[in-house]
Every structure is written in structure tokens, then in C-alpha cells.
Amino acid sequence: MLVVVYRLPKKQNIVTGRSKCDFCKHKLAWTDLFPILSYILTKGKCKYCHRKISILYPAFELLTAAVFSLTYYFFPSSSIVSLTFYLVIVSALLAIFFIDLFNQIIPFIILLPAIAIVWLYNMIYSHSLVLNYTFAAFGAGIFIFFLFAITKGRGMGFGDVVFAFFMGSLVGFPRIIIALYISFVIGAITGVIYIIARKKHFRGTAIPFGPFLVLGTYMVMIMPLWMINTILNYFHLNYLLSML
């Protein structure tokens, strides 16, 4: 996963090619590639040039393991096919989260195959709800495209539009409403904190929106039905419960 996040924005091959130190460019041996363990054994330094390695690398590995475990926790009775599907989608979400966070791009090379996988899964295993997912996908995509158009791409990019389509395809209606709501709330709170911390205005300050969409998507994906019901009841959207 870390290889994808690191290499993809640089247009490097993610399948072949040995990993190497960012500083001395020394190719790493296979014994250097054990997640977290290698970081601990080398005391957070490259064993060849002894430069300090960013704590973000082991933190990312720990986060990936935690999210995978959480996904399994919320889908314990899933079949092997379903669990594999969820883990593949979660992998795509994690990659998109960090690539957009650090590079401000949502890579279509990850997003488009993820959309195809979701639609294939829906057609085979949720065929009775295909119309629901279609409505949610186009509804979310059109909504974000409207925001993209009126801000002329300054508020969010076209990648966010396509990702919103992916969100709707994945969580369906009315969960997509809650997912978008969570994304905008977290985004707004983060933006306010960022402004206060930097003492800047939004103008000239780029805050990628993709990570917030990812958070909203994952939170709703694992959210139990009773919580969905509670949220819809709170906002007096009870009539949407029949569409779950």
C-alpha cells in the first residue's frame, strides 16, 4: 500500500523496481522491508546513510492494519468474496486519501477500477438494489459537479466529482446523504482549525477535499443500520428509511 501512495504520484512503477532510501538512494534489502519492525530495529534511521526516516511511514502501516481490522470487525459474517471486496475498496480509499492529502490529486488509475469493481459487485450480489445505487451515484456526482462548476474548480476538483459518483455507487441511497454531510462537516471543521492555526484566509490556501470524502464514505460504509436510522430521525428524514 505504501508503495502505491509513494510511487503513483511520481509516475513510478508500482509492480517492479526495488524500494530505496529517499536520501542516499541505496536499494533496500528484503530484510529492510518488514513494516514497523524494520523501523524499530533501525531506530527510525536508514541503516546505510543513517538519515532519519519519517515517522509517517510506520504510522501509515499501523493505520492500514487498524482500518483493515476495523473493516473485518464490522463485517465478521461476510463471505470470502464480500470480505475481499470490502478490503479492496478500503485499500483504494486509503490510497486515495493519502495521495490527495499530500499531492492534491485523486488518481483515476485507482478510482476508475474501484468504480468498476463496485458496479460488478452490485450487479452480481446486490442486483435488486442496482437502481438505488445508480440514483445515489448520479445524484452525488451531479451535486458535486454543481459545486465544481459554480466555484470554477477552485472549491474542489473534477476528481472529487468522480469520487462522489463512486461514493453513491458504494453506499447507495440514503446513506450517500449522510456520507456527504459528514464529509462537509469534517471539512468545514478542519478548514476553520487550519485558518486559525495559520492565520490565513481560504484564498490562496489549498485544502484537498478528497480526504474528507474518503472519511465520510468509510464512516457510512461501516455504520450500522440503527445509527443510520437515528441520524435520519434526528433530521426528520424518516420517509427515507423505507429506501434503505
C-alpha positions as CSV (number, residue, x, y, z in Angstrom):
1,M,0.0,0.0,0.0
2,L,2.8,2.4,0.9
3,V,4.5,1.7,-2.4
4,V,1.3,2.8,-4.2
5,V,1.0,6.0,-2.2
6,Y,4.6,6.9,-2.7
7,R,5.2,5.9,-6.3
8,L,2.0,6.6,-8.1
9,P,2.1,10.4,-7.9
10,K,5.7,10.2,-9.2
11,K,4.6,8.0,-12.1
12,Q,6.9,5.2,-11.0
13,N,6.2,1.6,-11.5
14,I,4.4,0.1,-8.5
15,V,4.9,-3.5,-9.5
16,T,8.5,-3.8,-10.3
17,G,11.6,-1.9,-9.0
18,R,13.3,-2.2,-5.6
19,S,12.5,0.3,-2.9
20,K,15.3,2.6,-1.9
21,C,16.3,5.3,0.6
22,D,15.0,8.7,-0.2
23,F,18.3,10.3,0.8
24,C,21.2,8.0,-0.3
25,K,19.2,6.1,-2.9
26,H,20.6,2.8,-1.7
27,K,18.3,-0.1,-2.7
28,L,16.8,-1.7,0.3
29,A,17.3,-5.4,1.1
30,W,14.4,-7.7,1.7
31,T,15.3,-7.7,5.4
32,D,14.6,-3.9,5.4
33,L,11.1,-4.2,4.2
34,F,9.2,-5.6,7.2
35,P,6.6,-3.0,8.1
36,I,7.2,-1.3,11.5
37,L,9.6,-4.0,12.6
38,S,12.3,-2.7,10.3
39,Y,11.7,0.9,11.5
40,I,12.1,-0.2,15.2
41,L,15.2,-2.3,14.5
42,T,16.9,0.6,12.7
43,K,15.8,3.1,15.3
44,G,14.0,5.1,12.7
45,K,17.1,5.7,10.6
46,C,18.4,4.4,7.2
47,K,21.0,1.7,8.1
48,Y,23.1,2.8,5.1
49,C,23.3,6.6,5.4
50,H,21.8,6.9,8.9
51,R,19.5,9.7,8.0
52,K,16.3,9.9,10.0
53,I,13.2,8.2,8.4
54,S,9.9,10.0,8.6
55,I,7.5,8.6,11.3
56,L,4.8,8.8,8.7
57,Y,6.0,5.5,7.2
58,P,5.3,3.3,10.2
59,A,2.3,5.4,11.1
60,F,0.8,4.7,7.7
61,E,1.4,0.9,8.1
62,L,-0.2,1.0,11.5
63,L,-3.2,2.9,10.2
64,T,-3.6,0.5,7.3
65,A,-3.6,-2.5,9.7
66,A,-6.1,-0.7,12.0
67,V,-8.5,0.1,9.2
68,F,-8.3,-3.5,7.9
69,S,-9.0,-4.9,11.3
70,L,-11.9,-2.4,11.8
71,T,-13.4,-3.4,8.5
72,Y,-13.2,-7.1,9.4
73,Y,-14.8,-6.3,12.8
74,F,-17.8,-4.6,11.2
75,F,-18.2,-7.4,8.5
76,P,-17.4,-10.6,10.5
77,S,-20.0,-12.7,8.9
78,S,-19.2,-11.7,5.3
79,S,-18.3,-14.4,2.8
80,I,-14.8,-14.6,1.5
81,V,-15.9,-12.8,-1.7
82,S,-17.6,-10.0,0.2
83,L,-14.7,-9.5,2.7
84,T,-12.2,-9.4,-0.2
85,F,-14.4,-6.8,-1.9
86,Y,-14.5,-4.6,1.2
87,L,-10.8,-4.9,1.8
88,V,-10.0,-4.0,-1.9
89,I,-12.3,-1.0,-1.6
90,V,-10.7,0.1,1.7
91,S,-7.3,-0.2,0.1
92,A,-8.4,2.1,-2.7
93,L,-9.9,4.6,-0.1
94,L,-6.6,4.6,1.9
95,A,-4.5,5.2,-1.2
96,I,-6.8,8.0,-2.5
97,F,-6.9,9.6,1.0
98,F,-3.1,9.9,1.3
99,I,-2.3,10.7,-2.4
100,D,-4.9,13.5,-2.4
101,L,-3.7,14.7,1.0
102,F,-0.1,15.0,0.0
103,N,-0.3,15.7,-3.7
104,Q,-3.8,17.2,-4.2
105,I,-4.8,14.7,-6.9
106,I,-7.3,11.8,-6.9
107,P,-5.7,9.3,-9.2
108,F,-8.1,7.9,-11.8
109,I,-5.9,4.9,-12.2
110,I,-7.2,3.8,-8.8
111,L,-10.6,5.4,-8.8
112,L,-11.9,4.1,-12.1
113,P,-11.1,0.4,-11.4
114,A,-12.6,0.8,-8.0
115,I,-15.8,2.1,-9.6
116,A,-15.8,-0.9,-12.0
117,I,-15.3,-3.3,-9.1
118,V,-18.2,-1.8,-7.1
119,W,-20.6,-1.9,-10.1
120,L,-19.6,-5.5,-10.9
121,Y,-20.2,-6.5,-7.2
122,N,-23.6,-4.7,-7.2
123,M,-24.7,-6.3,-10.4
124,I,-23.9,-9.8,-9.0
125,Y,-24.6,-9.6,-5.3
126,S,-27.0,-6.6,-4.9
127,H,-28.8,-6.7,-8.3
128,S,-32.1,-5.8,-6.6
129,L,-30.6,-2.5,-5.5
130,V,-28.9,-1.5,-8.7
131,L,-31.4,1.2,-9.3
132,N,-30.8,2.6,-5.8
133,Y,-27.0,2.7,-6.3
134,T,-27.5,4.2,-9.7
135,F,-29.6,7.0,-8.3
136,A,-27.2,7.6,-5.5
137,A,-24.2,7.7,-7.8
138,F,-25.6,10.1,-10.3
139,G,-27.2,12.2,-7.6
140,A,-24.0,12.6,-5.7
141,G,-21.9,13.2,-8.8
142,I,-24.3,15.9,-10.1
143,F,-24.3,17.6,-6.8
144,I,-20.5,17.8,-6.5
145,F,-20.3,18.7,-10.2
146,F,-22.6,21.7,-9.5
147,L,-20.3,22.9,-6.7
148,F,-17.3,22.3,-9.0
149,A,-18.9,24.4,-11.8
150,I,-20.0,27.3,-9.6
151,T,-16.6,27.6,-8.0
152,K,-14.9,27.1,-11.4
153,G,-12.7,24.3,-9.9
154,R,-11.4,26.4,-7.0
155,G,-13.5,24.8,-4.4
156,M,-12.9,21.2,-5.5
157,G,-11.5,19.4,-8.5
158,F,-13.1,17.1,-11.1
159,G,-11.6,14.2,-9.3
160,D,-14.0,14.9,-6.4
161,V,-16.9,14.8,-8.8
162,V,-15.9,11.3,-10.0
163,F,-15.2,10.2,-6.4
164,A,-18.8,11.4,-5.4
165,F,-20.1,9.1,-8.2
166,F,-18.0,6.3,-6.6
167,M,-19.4,7.1,-3.2
168,G,-23.0,6.8,-4.3
169,S,-22.2,3.5,-6.1
170,L,-20.7,2.1,-3.0
171,V,-23.1,3.2,-0.2
172,G,-26.4,3.8,-2.0
173,F,-29.3,5.9,-1.0
174,P,-30.0,7.4,1.5
175,R,-26.6,6.6,3.1
176,I,-24.9,8.9,0.5
177,I,-26.7,11.9,2.0
178,I,-25.1,11.1,5.4
179,A,-21.7,10.4,3.8
180,L,-21.7,13.8,2.1
181,Y,-22.9,15.5,5.2
182,I,-20.1,14.0,7.3
183,S,-17.6,14.9,4.6
184,F,-18.7,18.6,4.5
185,V,-18.9,18.9,8.3
186,I,-15.4,17.4,8.9
187,G,-14.1,19.5,6.0
188,A,-15.6,22.7,7.5
189,I,-14.2,22.0,11.0
190,T,-10.7,21.2,9.6
191,G,-10.8,24.3,7.4
192,V,-11.6,26.5,10.4
193,I,-8.9,24.9,12.5
194,Y,-6.4,25.4,9.6
195,I,-7.3,29.1,9.2
196,I,-6.9,29.7,12.9
197,A,-3.6,27.9,13.1
198,R,-2.2,29.5,10.0
199,K,-4.0,32.9,10.5
200,K,-4.9,32.8,6.8
201,H,-8.0,33.1,4.7
202,F,-9.1,30.4,2.3
203,R,-7.9,32.4,-0.7
204,G,-4.6,31.0,-1.8
205,T,-4.8,28.1,0.6
206,A,-5.4,24.7,-0.9
207,I,-7.1,22.1,1.3
208,P,-7.8,18.9,-0.7
209,F,-11.4,17.8,-0.3
210,G,-10.8,14.2,-1.3
211,P,-9.7,13.0,2.2
212,F,-12.9,14.3,3.7
213,L,-15.0,12.4,1.1
214,V,-13.0,9.3,1.9
215,L,-13.7,9.7,5.6
216,G,-17.4,10.2,5.0
217,T,-17.5,7.2,2.7
218,Y,-15.8,4.8,5.1
219,M,-17.7,6.0,8.2
220,V,-21.0,5.4,6.4
221,M,-19.9,2.1,4.9
222,I,-19.3,0.6,8.4
223,M,-22.1,2.5,10.1
224,P,-24.8,0.1,11.5
225,L,-28.4,0.4,10.4
226,W,-29.6,1.6,13.8
227,M,-27.2,4.6,13.6
228,I,-28.4,5.4,10.1
229,N,-32.0,5.3,11.4
230,T,-31.1,7.6,14.3
231,I,-29.4,10.2,12.1
232,L,-32.3,10.2,9.7
233,N,-34.8,10.5,12.5
234,Y,-32.8,13.4,14.0
235,F,-33.0,15.4,10.8
236,H,-36.7,14.4,10.3
237,L,-35.9,12.4,7.2
238,N,-37.9,9.4,8.4
239,Y,-39.5,8.9,5.0
240,L,-36.1,7.9,3.6
241,L,-35.9,4.9,5.9
242,S,-38.1,2.9,3.5
243,M,-35.4,3.3,0.9
244,L,-32.7,1.6,2.9
